[in-house]
Amino acid sequence: MLAISRAPRSHLFFSTTRLARTVSTLPTSPHIYVHNNPENSKSYLLSLLPSAPPKSDIAIASSTANPPTPDSTTENPTFLDLLHDTIAEYAHEDPSVKAQAAAFASQGGAGLGSGGALFRGQQRKGTSAQDKRTRRGVTDTIGTSTSSPTARPATHPTSGSPGGGAKPVPPGQSGAGSGSVQGGMGSGGASGFIHVSDERNPPDWGRVAWPEDIFGSLEVTGNGEFVDGTGRYQRSGTYRTVTRDGVLGLSKYLREKVKARVEELESKMSR
């Protein structure tokens, strides 16, 4: 009789375990998958998709550490272009962005959270002003870090321009950033800009998100309507996919739109 050999149970168990460990998710961002990079055994690929092996062309970024840090991460410019193109097309339909536009037009004002978005009861990370300053490596006297070149001021900016920089508004021009120039007290009938921002680090009431957390800006009228129907999205140029506060914190609505785009590209690349 012909003998049939079988692989040892221990071997089968090891293979299954090793396969399962090739993909995981970030503890603070369960919608982001961490893959072993098939092109570089010493790095990882961050992706919105669980598919393995991952495709580097549509990955969010690569990282030499897991979890990723700003210093270990290299952003993928192809993904960034896809991200901003998707935001430009759909941001004005995002419920949180629409809430910003309504708050911008409100004469009674509104509490504005991340980049101007309305976050009910959501507070910025940290339990005190001192905690925020020390977490950022920021001093009271000069407002900048003496040890970190990427440190930020002790408070969020209160005025800005499209893209989120803390710049003064020239005379005769509209303010930029919902809840910034107006201090969260409505538009007063003037047109201006609201920010589309990452949700990983919502600022205090009436403040604007950090530049590294702002995807871009939309222009709205004094009535809270999006100019040209879409707000004419302006990319900030300052956004970073990975900061010390997290990785790519899109709203649920925009995340689903971006993920659909990535899935579509993956399907085309697999044909």
Secondary structure, 3 states (H helix, E strand, C coil): CCCCCCCCHHHHHHHHHHHHCCEEEECCEEEEEEEECCCCCCCEEEECCCCCCCCHHHCCEEECCCCCCCCCEEECHHHHHHHHHHHHHHHHHCHHHHHHHHHHHCCCCCCCCHHHCCCCCCCCCCCCHHHHHHHHCCCCCCCCCCCCCCCCCCCCCCCCCCCCCCCCCCCCCCCECCCCCCCCCCCCCCCEEEEEECCCCCCCCCCCCCHHHEEEEEEECCCCCEHHHCCCCEECCCCCCEECCEECCCCHHHHHHHHHHHHHHHHHHHC
